[in-house]
Amino acid sequence: MEKRVPPGQILTERFPILTYGEEPEVSPEAWAFEIRGLVENPLRLTYQDLLKEPQVDLTRDFHCVTRWSRLDVAWRGVRVRDLLERARPRPEAVAALVHSYGGYTTNLLLEDLLREDVLLAHTLFGKPLPRERGGPVRLLVPHLYAWKSAKWVRALELLDHLELGFWERYGYHWRGDPWREERFQEGPVPGHLLRFRSRKP
């Protein structure tokens, strides 16, 4: 059991809900998702399109940077890797800026997005993902702290550099590996990855 809990984390049977700002209200009928930027074949999916894709049932532990961990969270969704293979990232693409409804952003390396357990998740514990947990669709990146699993996800923008997202601009770590306790940025972001550009939310 202890090997499943990263350093500094405390197990909980609860599943706290933490959100900065107002929760956007996006119905399944209005939801759409794009993969754009440095790709050969930009994609756009509606909610019904997503449900027609090959589905994956996945149980993973969930680690929040605020130091709680919940084990064995059951999700259903579509592998991001499968969608990226169809979008065909260009050779210069190394990272993505994740965009959510409501203006939230976070950054991820392309290699993290290509892991087989990274999903566009629409179901939680056998039920449609509720609004307060990012429904109708959220990103799930279970090997990183939970702020990387962006709620209400609407786009992946592939880039040739690492562009910091919302919390990262406020000092959160640029990657967020819970096993390395990458909670806050203590040193410089690798120079070969970073080219910061200011954006409006």
C-alpha positions as CSV (number, residue, x, y, z in Angstrom):
1,M,0.0,0.0,0.0
2,E,2.7,2.5,0.9
3,K,4.4,2.1,-2.4
4,R,1.3,3.5,-4.1
5,V,1.3,6.6,-2.0
6,P,3.9,9.3,-3.1
7,P,6.0,11.1,-0.4
8,G,4.1,13.8,1.5
9,Q,0.7,12.5,0.6
10,I,-2.1,11.3,2.9
11,L,-4.6,8.7,1.9
12,T,-8.3,9.6,2.0
13,E,-11.5,7.7,1.3
14,R,-13.1,11.0,0.3
15,F,-12.7,12.5,-3.1
16,P,-12.4,16.3,-2.5
17,I,-13.4,18.7,-5.2
18,L,-11.0,21.7,-5.7
19,T,-11.7,24.3,-8.3
20,Y,-10.3,27.8,-8.8
21,G,-13.1,30.2,-9.9
22,E,-16.5,29.4,-11.2
23,E,-17.4,26.1,-12.7
24,P,-18.2,26.4,-16.4
25,E,-21.5,24.9,-17.5
26,V,-21.0,22.9,-20.7
27,S,-23.6,20.4,-21.8
28,P,-22.6,17.2,-23.7
29,E,-24.4,18.7,-26.7
30,A,-22.3,21.9,-26.6
31,W,-19.0,20.2,-25.8
32,A,-16.3,20.0,-28.5
33,F,-12.6,19.1,-28.4
34,E,-9.8,20.1,-30.7
35,I,-6.2,19.0,-31.3
36,R,-4.5,21.9,-33.1
37,G,-1.2,23.6,-33.4
38,L,1.8,21.7,-34.7
39,V,-0.1,18.7,-36.2
40,E,-0.5,17.5,-39.7
41,N,-4.2,16.6,-39.3
42,P,-6.1,18.9,-36.9
43,L,-9.0,17.1,-35.2
44,R,-12.3,18.2,-33.8
45,L,-14.6,15.9,-31.9
46,T,-18.1,16.3,-30.5
47,Y,-19.3,14.4,-27.4
48,Q,-21.0,11.9,-29.7
49,D,-17.8,11.5,-31.7
50,L,-15.9,10.8,-28.5
51,L,-18.3,8.0,-27.5
52,K,-17.8,6.4,-31.0
53,E,-14.1,6.1,-30.4
54,P,-12.5,3.0,-28.9
55,Q,-13.3,3.1,-25.1
56,V,-10.9,2.3,-22.3
57,D,-11.8,1.4,-18.7
58,L,-9.0,2.4,-16.3
59,T,-8.5,2.3,-12.6
60,R,-5.8,4.5,-11.3
61,D,-4.7,6.3,-8.1
62,F,-5.3,10.1,-8.0
63,H,-2.8,12.4,-6.3
64,C,-3.6,16.1,-5.5
65,V,-0.8,18.6,-4.9
66,T,-2.6,19.7,-1.8
67,R,-1.3,16.4,-0.3
68,W,-4.2,14.0,-0.5
69,S,-4.4,10.8,-2.5
70,R,-7.4,8.6,-3.4
71,L,-6.7,5.1,-4.5
72,D,-8.5,3.0,-7.2
73,V,-10.5,5.7,-9.0
74,A,-12.4,4.1,-11.9
75,W,-12.6,6.0,-15.2
76,R,-13.8,5.4,-18.7
77,G,-12.8,7.4,-21.7
78,V,-10.6,7.6,-24.9
79,R,-6.8,7.3,-25.0
80,V,-5.3,10.7,-25.9
81,R,-2.5,8.8,-27.6
82,D,-4.9,7.3,-30.1
83,L,-6.2,10.7,-31.0
84,L,-2.7,12.2,-31.3
85,E,-1.7,9.4,-33.6
86,R,-4.5,10.5,-35.9
87,A,-3.6,14.1,-35.6
88,R,0.1,13.3,-36.4
89,P,2.2,15.7,-34.4
90,R,4.9,17.4,-36.4
91,P,8.6,16.5,-35.5
92,E,9.2,19.9,-33.8
93,A,6.2,19.4,-31.4
94,V,7.5,18.8,-27.8
95,A,4.7,20.0,-25.6
96,A,1.1,21.0,-25.4
97,L,-0.9,23.8,-23.8
98,V,-4.2,22.3,-22.6
99,H,-7.2,24.6,-22.8
100,S,-10.4,24.3,-20.8
101,Y,-13.8,25.9,-20.9
102,G,-13.7,28.8,-18.5
103,G,-10.1,29.9,-19.5
104,Y,-8.0,27.5,-17.4
105,T,-4.8,26.2,-19.0
106,T,-2.0,23.8,-18.0
107,N,1.1,22.6,-19.9
108,L,2.2,19.0,-20.6
109,L,5.1,17.5,-22.4
110,L,4.1,15.5,-25.5
111,E,5.8,12.4,-24.0
112,D,3.5,12.6,-21.0
113,L,0.4,12.9,-23.2
114,L,1.5,9.8,-25.2
115,R,1.3,7.5,-22.2
116,E,-1.3,4.7,-22.6
117,D,-3.2,5.7,-19.4
118,V,-3.8,9.3,-20.3
119,L,-7.5,9.7,-21.2
120,L,-10.2,12.1,-22.2
121,A,-12.5,10.8,-19.4
122,H,-16.3,11.1,-19.6
123,T,-17.3,8.5,-16.9
124,L,-16.3,8.2,-13.3
125,F,-17.2,5.1,-11.2
126,G,-19.6,4.0,-13.9
127,K,-21.6,7.2,-14.1
128,P,-21.3,10.2,-16.5
129,L,-18.7,12.6,-15.2
130,P,-20.5,15.3,-13.2
131,R,-20.0,19.0,-13.8
132,E,-18.2,19.6,-10.5
133,R,-15.5,17.0,-11.5
134,G,-15.0,18.5,-14.9
135,G,-17.9,17.0,-16.9
136,P,-18.8,16.3,-19.5
137,V,-15.1,15.5,-20.3
138,R,-11.9,16.1,-18.4
139,L,-8.3,15.2,-19.1
140,L,-6.9,12.4,-17.0
141,V,-3.1,12.3,-16.5
142,P,-2.8,9.9,-13.5
143,H,1.0,9.8,-13.2
144,L,1.2,13.6,-12.5
145,Y,-0.4,15.8,-9.8
146,A,-4.1,16.3,-10.4
147,W,-4.0,19.9,-11.6
148,K,-2.5,18.5,-14.8
149,S,-5.8,16.6,-15.3
150,A,-7.6,19.6,-16.6
151,K,-11.4,19.7,-16.0
152,W,-13.8,20.8,-18.8
153,V,-11.1,20.2,-21.4
154,R,-11.7,21.7,-24.8
155,A,-8.3,21.6,-26.7
156,L,-4.7,20.5,-26.9
157,E,-2.5,23.0,-28.7
158,L,0.8,21.4,-29.7
159,L,3.8,23.6,-29.5
160,D,7.6,23.5,-30.2
161,H,8.2,24.8,-26.6
162,L,6.8,24.6,-23.1
163,E,4.3,27.4,-22.5
164,L,3.4,27.7,-18.9
165,G,-0.3,27.3,-17.9
166,F,-2.4,29.0,-15.2
167,W,-1.0,27.5,-12.0
168,E,2.5,27.1,-13.5
169,R,2.7,30.9,-14.0
170,Y,1.9,31.2,-10.3
171,G,4.9,29.0,-9.3
172,Y,3.6,25.5,-9.5
173,H,6.1,23.0,-11.0
174,W,6.2,22.9,-14.8
175,R,5.8,19.1,-14.8
176,G,4.3,17.9,-11.5
177,D,5.6,14.4,-10.8
178,P,4.2,13.4,-7.4
179,W,6.9,10.8,-6.8
180,R,9.5,13.5,-7.0
181,E,7.3,16.0,-5.0
182,E,7.4,18.4,-7.9
183,R,4.8,20.7,-6.3
184,F,6.5,24.1,-6.8
185,Q,9.1,25.4,-9.1
186,E,12.4,25.6,-7.2
187,G,14.8,25.9,-10.1
188,P,14.7,27.1,-13.7
189,V,12.6,25.4,-16.3
190,P,14.9,23.6,-18.8
191,G,16.0,26.3,-21.2
192,H,15.5,24.1,-24.3
193,L,11.8,23.8,-23.5
194,L,10.7,27.2,-22.3
195,R,9.7,30.1,-24.4
196,F,7.1,32.0,-22.4
197,R,4.5,34.1,-24.2
198,S,1.9,36.1,-22.3
199,R,-1.7,35.0,-23.2
200,K,-5.1,36.2,-22.2
201,P,-7.2,33.5,-20.5
